[in-house]
Amino acid sequence: MAITLAEASKLSNDALLSGIIDNVCKESPVLQIMPFIEIVGNGLTYNREKTLPTVGWYDPNDPWSASQPEYDQYTAGLKIIGTNADVDNFIRATRSNIQDVQVAVVESAAKSVRHEFEKTFIDGLGTVGEKDFTGLDALMPNHDIWVQDTVYAVGDKCRKIAGFNGYEYEVTAIAGDFKSHATTEPVWPVVEGATIVDDQVTWTCNRSYLVSMGANGASLTFSKLDELMDKVQGGSPDLVLMSKRSMRKVKDLARAAGIFLYTTHDDFGKPIELYNGVPVAASDWILDTYTQGSSNVASCIYAFAMGEGALCGLSSPGLLQAEKVGALEGYDAMRTRIKWYVGMALFSKVKAGRLIGVLN
């Protein structure tokens, strides 16, 4: 069963750990609501639904056709994030009448862990040789456009050259010299599962996570924000996450339309703004410097559902940990180590979306 950090804090008898978790959660719209599956081992291999089985209508005594769903298999590993909170014993003994120095140092360390998690949640690579986990940008990549007369391998992906049609194309078969057509771009299908032969390369059409503001980006509109939220199927997103610049634009659009975003409050009493009933929040780690065509000042907006069948955190049992290391050898100081064996998985392709090319 998946559990949020906030719920884990309630179940902890360790006052220090509960305080650290509260400090980590209260300023993070992601960590407040993100559930974590506790796993045994250093990673999780899971299946992500790719295509559904076909369904038909039948008369009595009709033969029934066989159809099986297709899945892509992924592995999400646990990664180690943490820091040491060291407190000099002299400072702790002589300044604690003014401020609890140990508490202040541990709170600062917890804040650093939160910052690094939130940054990795967006831009983590999670590739071989990297120490971080896979973030949203890597889980929902913006693939390169198709290139003529180019060697491709099975599993490579691309998008069409002109415009964006809401689909991506994956190489599922190759022959001969493994090259795409020397001059002519394929007429791309727009039906999921359909194939197109491109000289020696066969492409299969797949649903894309992406919604685009255009080849060179454009200013955000409510219509595009609605289109992004529609990428999440089987219910509404649990969160729409954007840069602070994009958040200001949403508020500008609301004021221009003569409306205001509805506001509620989180578990810590902080206000949360809602768009169409869905929480919208700003992240310090979503950049406004992505490249989209001729623009290098574009941003992204993310919408996702959270849970065991959607976007979900992974953790070792116990989630975030506070280890009292104690006295340091060679130093007159006490150490508390904050550590977390953590990862992230996206279990379904229809539970997340990414809007690219968002300008001011």
Secondary structure, 3 states (H helix, E strand, C coil): CCEEHHHHHHHCCCHHHHHHHHHHHHCCHHHHHCEEEECCCCEEEEEEEEECCCCCCCCCCCCCCCCCCEEEEEEEECEEEEEEEEEEHHHHHHHCCCCCHHHHHHHHHHHHHHHHHHHHHHHCCCCCCCCCCCCHHHHCCCCCECCCCCECCCCCEEECCCCCCCEEEEEEEECCCCECCCCCCCCCCCCCCCEEEECCEEEEEEECCEEECCCCCEECCHHHHHHHHHCCCCCCCCEEEECHHHHHHHHHHHHHCCCCCEEEECCCCCEEEEECCEEEEECCCCCCCEEECCEEEEEEEEEECECCCCEEEEECCCCCEEEEEEECCCCCEEEEEEEEEEEEEECEHHHEEEEEEEEC
